[in-house]
Amino acid sequence: MNNKVVLIITHSNDNPCIAAVSEHLAKHGIKAVRLNSDLFPTKIKIESYQGTENEQILTLETGEQYNLADIGAIWYRRFHIGRDLPKDIDRQTRDACIEESKRTLLGYFDALDVFKIDDYWAIRRASSKELQLIKAREHGIDIPDTLTTNNPDAALNFYHKHQGNIITKMQTAFAIYADGKESVVFTNPVKESDLENLADLRLCPMQFQQSLQKELELRATVVGNNVFCIAIDSNKFQTENYDWRRKGSTTLEAWFPYQLPDEETQKLIKLTKSLGLNYGAADYILTPKGELKFLEINPCGEFYWAEKYQKQEICAAIANHLANNITK
């Protein structure tokens, strides 16, 4: 058995993909160590000695202890720092606790000169939708006509350029909380009545994109040099036509395996690597004319539903990629 462990950064309520990847790693003789980031700093401890001593110790909520030298690779899955902090802490103090905890834990990860899927800072950089589209074009990947702006006049001109057939979406995961309920802001069409509110762009930029007719929507998950692709006919789900995530759980079994053309597969792999990533979940639209239009790639995109319902062996691929690159 390899004496190095794989550290999996996640949270207490993550889905079964953690156990599945851990089981595949065990087949390689590698132990997976789960770090539930929501339990830091309340139940997980870090000691980093610099100076007369040079040692970094990680103590999990289970009491297990690991040194920096014990870790051979990291799978950065989810990062939910401070979720376990007491609810009665005032907002300003809570924010300070979270920020200091985040810097401490990220500092610990940065000190780990090991293989990572993926490095936190690479993920942050690759999350830029603007950068993704620029890099996609550089690799010969077709994209919809897109405008990101805080200029109302530019948005109005873009609307008329496409005869009103445009959509708008957020560049970040965004939700509004009202009465304790979460309302996620999805991709939406821009209606003529919305033009009256374009002045609000001066307060918050938005991304506008050419609205495309859809034959299928694709999700292509990249792990190293492997791509796992599935498709859905979102036209069958009228309320999900602009964004299938609205009622994603009702569409899970409607997806089916799809063979992404080899040329597009290679372009996507090169794009992922150019963004500094080993993993990414990319979204495409296949138009009725057979055109593939790249929308975006999520550096930490969800995938377990594709494994569970469409039998995509993504967990095994992640484990294999970690095992093949682990520091000995």
Secondary structure as UniProt FT lines:
FT   STRAND          5..10
FT   TURN            12..13
FT   HELIX           17..27
FT   TURN            28..29
FT   STRAND          31..36
FT   HELIX           37..39
FT   TURN            40..43
FT   STRAND          45..49
FT   STRAND          55..59
FT   TURN            61..62
FT   STRAND          65..67
FT   HELIX           68..70
FT   STRAND          71..76
FT   TURN            81..84
FT   TURN            87..88
FT   HELIX           91..110
FT   STRAND          115..117
FT   HELIX           120..126
FT   HELIX           129..138
FT   TURN            139..140
FT   STRAND          146..149
FT   HELIX           152..161
FT   TURN            162..164
FT   STRAND          166..169
FT   STRAND          175..178
FT   TURN            179..180
FT   STRAND          181..184
FT   STRAND          188..189
FT   HELIX           192..202
FT   STRAND          206..210
FT   STRAND          216..223
FT   TURN            224..225
FT   STRAND          226..232
FT   HELIX           234..236
FT   HELIX           238..240
FT   HELIX           244..247
FT   HELIX           248..251
FT   HELIX           252..254
FT   STRAND          256..257
FT   HELIX           262..274
FT   TURN            275..276
FT   STRAND          279..286
FT   TURN            288..289
FT   STRAND          292..298
FT   TURN            299..300
FT   HELIX           304..310
FT   HELIX           314..325
//
